[in-house]
Amino acid sequence: MDLTSQETLLKFRDEAIRAFRGEDLNLQPRKRLQMMDKMPTELRSLDEFREAFVINAVLGKCRPAAANKQMSLLRASREKAQKLEDYENFEAILESQMDGVTFGAHGYRTRQLEDADAETIYTGVHKILQVLKKLGYDAFANSGTLLGLVRDKGLIPYDDDIDLAVILSARRDEDAAEEFKVLLGCLLAEGLDCYFVESKNAIIKLPNIDGFEVDLFPAYGAHRRYNIFPYSRKQLVFADIWPLTTCPVSKLPLPARPEVLLRENYGDTWEIPNPRYTFPWVTQKAKFSTLLKELAEEEEY
């Protein structure tokens, strides 16, 4: 099979759609994805490739983060061509065949925050904040949670986790890594079942709330060159964070200038909902290489 041929790509896309609609074609979608990985860049940049990739991923219940990224690229391409309706129709096809299952950067899921009781979520977060406060730390709603509270006046319906940031006393990366690890130990001592999400990442996974993951990110740095991992590297000032304010809806703490943080995290279009937003992890992690290196070395120790 010629994997450099657009004809092959179109065949993959059309057969995937047919299988998605119920035809028994015995496609072996995971194998198809492996084959598509070997296609040249000029084919991988086509919308037909993106559609074929997504449907095969869904059929194989695999590679959800990659599929979500392809959806993000497809949306941007259709929007640029002023054919956003075509993208929305494709989303509708997916929804009609997935029986309530959705996918995103965190995997395949049957529940989103729209399915949760908001007060249960807020109460759970407040309990975590009380523990952090007992340990001498202030924290605030961050990333998607902050975006929802500011833009949507509540939880983002299509989100699937809770994001918090903790204000460390450290100013340097090396000190922040050490303090973040000590904080993990203190949280464990307080009875919270938490852990670092993975090597080469600066996220503490806190106990789930009603089945939804809770991520804790470090905020630290000099007053005029402040950091929040992973989206802002010395682009903030401490006055963007402090003093914290209180969200009128959730009563959760918010940074002093939430719009500044949201623009740093999501860009100038942060006020426009985008369920397929994809964070540029590789680029942003590179900016925090020293912090991540120090955390990795400490974990090995």
Backbone torsions as a table, in degrees:
resi	resn	phi	psi	omega
1	MET	NA	130.4	-176.6
2	ASP	-83.0	104.3	-177.8
3	LEU	-81.1	-0.3	176.1
4	THR	-98.3	1.1	-174.8
5	SER	-95.4	134.2	175.2
6	GLN	-66.1	-28.7	177.4
7	GLU	-61.3	-40.0	177.1
8	THR	-64.5	-42.6	179.2
9	LEU	-60.2	-46.7	-179.5
10	LEU	-63.8	-35.2	176.6
11	LYS	-63.8	-44.7	178.2
12	PHE	-60.5	-44.5	-177.8
13	ARG	-65.0	-47.4	-175.6
14	ASP	-67.7	-39.7	178.8
15	GLU	-68.1	-35.2	177.9
16	ALA	-64.0	-42.3	178.7
17	ILE	-63.9	-42.7	178.7
18	ARG	-62.4	-43.5	178.4
19	ALA	-65.6	-37.7	-179.9
20	PHE	-62.9	-31.0	-179.1
21	ARG	-90.1	5.7	170.9
22	GLY	116.2	-6.9	179.2
23	GLU	-70.8	141.1	179.7
24	ASP	-89.8	91.9	-175.7
25	LEU	-109.0	-5.0	-179.4
26	ASN	49.7	57.2	-171.8
27	LEU	-74.1	-27.0	-170.2
28	GLN	54.9	67.3	-172.0
29	PRO	-59.8	-33.3	179.3
30	ARG	-66.5	-38.5	176.3
31	LYS	-67.2	-38.1	177.1
32	ARG	-60.1	-41.2	179.3
33	LEU	-63.7	-39.1	177.3
34	GLN	-61.8	-37.6	178.3
35	MET	-69.3	-40.8	-179.7
36	MET	-65.3	-30.1	176.9
37	ASP	-59.8	-24.2	-176.9
38	LYS	-92.3	-1.4	179.4
39	MET	-71.1	150.4	-178.4
40	PRO	-68.8	161.6	-176.1
41	THR	-56.8	-37.9	-177.0
42	GLU	-64.5	-28.3	176.0
43	LEU	-82.7	-37.0	-177.9
44	ARG	-67.4	-16.8	179.6
45	SER	-91.2	0.4	-178.8
46	LEU	-87.3	148.8	177.4
47	ASP	-63.2	-32.2	178.3
48	GLU	-62.4	-37.0	176.2
49	PHE	-63.7	-45.7	-177.8
50	ARG	-60.9	-43.2	178.6
51	GLU	-65.1	-44.1	179.9
52	ALA	-62.9	-42.3	-179.8
53	PHE	-60.9	-49.1	-176.1
54	VAL	-61.2	-47.8	-175.9
55	ILE	-66.1	-40.4	177.4
56	ASN	-64.4	-38.5	177.7
57	ALA	-63.0	-43.1	179.6
58	VAL	-66.3	-42.5	178.6
59	LEU	-61.2	-38.0	-179.2
60	GLY	-89.1	-1.5	-176.4
61	LYS	47.5	51.8	-177.1
62	CYS	-143.3	165.7	173.7
63	ARG	47.7	51.3	-177.0
64	PRO	-63.5	-38.9	-179.1
65	ALA	-65.6	-41.3	178.0
66	ALA	-65.3	-40.0	178.2
67	ALA	-64.1	-39.7	178.3
68	ASN	-63.9	-38.9	177.5
69	LYS	-63.8	-40.4	177.7
70	GLN	-64.4	-35.8	176.1
71	MET	-65.4	-39.0	178.1
72	SER	-63.3	-43.6	177.9
73	LEU	-65.2	-39.2	178.8
74	LEU	-64.6	-43.3	178.6
75	ARG	-60.6	-46.4	-179.6
76	ALA	-62.1	-41.1	179.8
77	SER	-64.6	-46.2	-179.9
78	ARG	-65.6	-37.9	179.8
79	GLU	-66.7	-40.6	178.6
80	LYS	-63.1	-36.1	179.3
81	ALA	-84.6	5.8	-177.3
82	GLN	57.3	40.7	178.4
83	LYS	-127.9	42.4	-178.0
84	LEU	-61.5	-27.6	178.3
85	GLU	-61.6	-35.8	177.6
86	ASP	-63.3	-41.5	177.3
87	TYR	-63.3	-45.3	-179.1
88	GLU	-62.7	-36.1	176.9
89	ASN	-65.1	-38.0	178.1
90	PHE	-66.0	-43.1	175.3
91	GLU	-58.0	-40.2	-179.1
92	ALA	-65.8	-37.5	177.1
93	ILE	-62.6	-45.0	178.8
94	LEU	-60.0	-48.4	-177.3
95	GLU	-61.2	-38.7	-176.4
96	SER	-67.7	-22.7	-175.1
97	GLN	-108.1	-4.7	-172.3
98	MET	-99.2	1.6	171.7
99	ASP	51.9	47.5	174.9
100	GLY	85.7	-6.4	177.6
101	VAL	-85.7	137.4	175.7
102	THR	-123.5	169.7	177.5
103	PHE	-140.4	155.1	179.4
104	GLY	-165.6	-162.2	-175.8
105	ALA	-62.6	-22.6	-176.4
106	HIS	-101.0	4.2	176.0
107	GLY	120.8	-172.1	174.3
108	TYR	-85.1	141.6	-174.2
109	ARG	-149.2	155.2	177.8
110	THR	-109.4	-7.3	178.7
111	ARG	-131.1	143.8	171.3
112	GLN	-125.5	174.2	-175.6
113	LEU	-64.6	-20.3	175.8
114	GLU	-66.3	-19.3	179.0
115	ASP	-88.9	-5.7	-177.3
116	ALA	-95.3	159.4	170.7
117	ASP	-84.7	116.3	-174.2
118	ALA	-57.3	-40.3	-177.7
119	GLU	-65.8	-33.4	176.1
120	THR	-63.5	-41.9	178.3
121	ILE	-64.0	-49.4	-177.9
122	TYR	-61.0	-42.1	179.7
123	THR	-62.2	-42.5	178.1
124	GLY	-62.3	-40.5	178.9
125	VAL	-65.9	-41.8	179.8
126	HIS	-60.1	-36.5	178.5
127	LYS	-64.4	-40.3	177.1
128	ILE	-65.1	-42.5	179.8
129	LEU	-62.6	-34.6	178.6
130	GLN	-64.7	-39.0	178.2
131	VAL	-65.1	-46.0	178.5
132	LEU	-60.8	-40.7	179.7
133	LYS	-63.2	-40.0	177.9
134	LYS	-60.3	-33.1	179.7
135	LEU	-84.2	-1.6	177.1
136	GLY	94.9	17.8	-175.6
137	TYR	-119.3	135.9	168.4
138	ASP	-94.2	147.2	178.2
139	ALA	-141.8	165.0	-176.9
140	PHE	-148.4	160.5	176.2
141	ALA	-61.6	135.2	-171.3
142	ASN	-134.3	161.4	171.9
143	SER	46.7	-125.1	-173.9
144	GLY	-61.7	-35.6	178.2
145	THR	-66.0	-43.6	176.8
146	LEU	-63.3	-43.0	179.7
147	LEU	-57.8	-45.3	-179.7
148	GLY	-64.6	-45.7	-176.8
149	LEU	-64.9	-33.7	-179.0
150	VAL	-84.3	-50.6	-174.5
151	ARG	-80.8	-44.7	-173.2
152	ASP	-102.0	-2.6	-179.0
153	LYS	59.8	33.8	178.8
154	GLY	171.8	-164.0	177.4
155	LEU	-72.3	142.1	175.4
156	ILE	-67.1	123.3	-174.9
157	PRO	-56.3	-39.1	-175.0
158	TYR	-92.8	4.7	178.2
159	ASP	-79.3	165.3	-176.9
160	ASP	-139.0	15.9	175.1
161	ASP	-155.6	172.7	-179.6
162	ILE	-115.0	135.4	-178.2
163	ASP	-118.7	130.6	176.3
164	LEU	-130.5	155.2	172.3
165	ALA	-125.0	138.6	179.3
166	VAL	-108.5	136.1	-178.9
167	ILE	-86.1	108.0	177.7
168	LEU	-84.3	161.1	176.1
169	SER	-85.3	-16.1	-176.2
170	ALA	-65.5	149.7	174.7
171	ARG	-111.5	-29.1	-178.2
172	ARG	-103.2	155.2	-179.4
173	ASP	-56.9	-45.5	-177.1
174	GLU	-61.5	-42.3	179.9
175	ASP	-70.1	-36.6	178.5
176	ALA	-63.8	-40.6	178.1
177	ALA	-61.4	-46.1	179.9
178	GLU	-63.0	-45.2	-178.0
179	GLU	-66.4	-37.5	-179.0
180	PHE	-66.0	-38.6	178.1
181	LYS	-69.1	-40.8	176.2
182	VAL	-61.3	-41.1	178.5
183	LEU	-59.6	-42.1	177.7
184	LEU	-57.0	-46.2	179.0
185	GLY	-61.1	-39.1	179.0
186	CYS	-66.8	-39.5	178.4
187	LEU	-64.9	-40.3	177.1
188	LEU	-63.4	-40.0	179.4
189	ALA	-65.4	-26.3	177.9
190	GLU	-83.6	0.8	176.4
191	GLY	94.3	8.0	178.0
192	LEU	-88.1	125.6	179.5
193	ASP	-81.0	94.3	-175.2
194	CYS	-136.9	166.0	-175.1
195	TYR	-163.9	160.7	172.2
196	PHE	-71.0	136.4	-172.8
197	VAL	-60.6	-40.2	179.5
198	GLU	-173.4	166.3	173.9
199	SER	-64.8	151.1	179.5
200	LYS	63.3	35.9	173.3
201	ASN	-149.9	148.8	-178.0
202	ALA	-113.5	66.7	-179.3
203	ILE	-137.0	128.4	170.9
204	ILE	-96.6	124.9	174.7
205	LYS	-84.2	114.5	178.6
206	LEU	-90.0	167.8	179.9
207	PRO	-57.1	141.0	178.3
208	ASN	-60.4	150.6	172.6
209	ILE	-116.6	114.2	-179.0
210	ASP	53.9	34.6	178.7
211	GLY	88.0	-0.7	-178.6
212	PHE	-103.9	135.1	-177.9
213	GLU	-69.1	150.0	177.9
214	VAL	-124.9	121.0	-178.4
215	ASP	-107.6	134.4	178.0
216	LEU	-114.5	121.7	-177.4
217	PHE	-109.2	149.4	178.1
218	PRO	-85.2	137.9	171.6
219	ALA	-120.6	129.8	-173.4
220	TYR	-166.0	170.8	174.1
221	GLY	129.6	-177.5	178.1
222	ALA	-74.1	156.8	-173.9
223	HIS	-60.9	-31.4	-178.5
224	ARG	-104.4	-1.2	177.7
225	ARG	-140.8	77.7	-169.5
226	TYR	-100.8	149.3	-176.5
227	ASN	-120.1	144.9	162.7
228	ILE	-133.0	113.4	178.5
229	PHE	-68.9	136.5	-0.3
230	PRO	-105.6	6.6	-165.7
231	TYR	-96.8	-14.6	-177.5
232	SER	-136.4	113.6	-179.3
233	ARG	-108.1	98.3	177.4
234	LYS	59.7	27.1	178.2
235	GLN	-103.0	-7.8	180.0
236	LEU	-105.7	165.1	167.9
237	VAL	-116.0	156.8	-175.9
238	PHE	-60.3	-28.5	179.0
239	ALA	-66.7	-16.0	173.1
240	ASP	-71.3	-22.7	-176.6
241	ILE	-100.9	-46.6	-169.8
242	TRP	-114.9	141.0	3.8
243	PRO	-79.4	148.5	177.8
244	LEU	-68.0	150.3	175.3
245	THR	-115.0	178.4	-178.1
246	THR	-117.8	128.6	177.3
247	CYS	-67.8	127.0	-178.0
248	PRO	-67.3	-23.1	-177.9
249	VAL	-85.5	-53.4	-173.1
250	SER	-97.1	-15.9	-172.7
251	LYS	65.7	13.7	176.8
252	LEU	-81.5	151.2	177.7
253	PRO	-70.5	140.0	178.0
254	LEU	-122.4	154.8	174.5
255	PRO	-67.8	160.8	-175.9
256	ALA	-60.5	-39.7	-178.2
257	ARG	-126.5	76.0	-174.2
258	PRO	-59.8	-33.8	-178.9
259	GLU	-63.0	-33.2	178.5
260	VAL	-64.7	-45.3	179.5
261	LEU	-64.5	-41.2	-178.2
262	LEU	-66.8	-36.7	176.9
263	ARG	-67.0	-38.2	176.7
264	GLU	-63.2	-40.2	-174.9
265	ASN	-78.7	-45.0	-169.8
266	TYR	-115.7	-4.5	-179.3
267	GLY	88.3	-178.3	-175.1
268	ASP	-67.5	-16.3	-178.8
269	THR	-96.6	22.5	-174.7
270	TRP	-60.8	-23.5	-178.8
271	GLU	-79.4	-8.6	179.3
272	ILE	-97.2	117.8	-179.8
273	PRO	-58.0	136.0	178.2
274	ASN	-144.7	92.4	-178.3
275	PRO	-60.8	-17.0	-178.2
276	ARG	-106.4	21.4	177.3
277	TYR	-57.4	135.6	178.8
278	THR	-121.9	124.9	-178.8
279	PHE	-80.8	136.6	-179.2
280	PRO	-79.3	74.0	-172.8
281	TRP	-59.8	-44.9	-174.8
282	VAL	-60.6	-48.0	-179.6
283	THR	-62.4	-45.0	-175.3
284	GLN	-73.5	-36.4	177.5
285	LYS	-61.9	-35.2	180.0
286	ALA	-60.8	-32.4	179.9
287	LYS	-70.8	-22.5	-179.1
288	PHE	-109.8	30.8	-172.9
289	SER	-60.1	-37.7	-178.8
290	THR	-67.3	-46.4	177.2
291	LEU	-56.7	-47.6	-176.8
292	LEU	-67.8	-37.3	178.3
293	LYS	-63.5	-44.0	-179.4
294	GLU	-65.5	-39.3	178.1
295	LEU	-65.8	-42.1	-179.6
296	ALA	-63.3	-41.6	179.8
297	GLU	-64.9	-38.3	179.6
298	GLU	-68.3	-37.5	179.5
299	GLU	-64.7	-39.8	179.8
300	GLU	-65.6	-36.0	178.9
301	TYR	-65.5	NA	NA
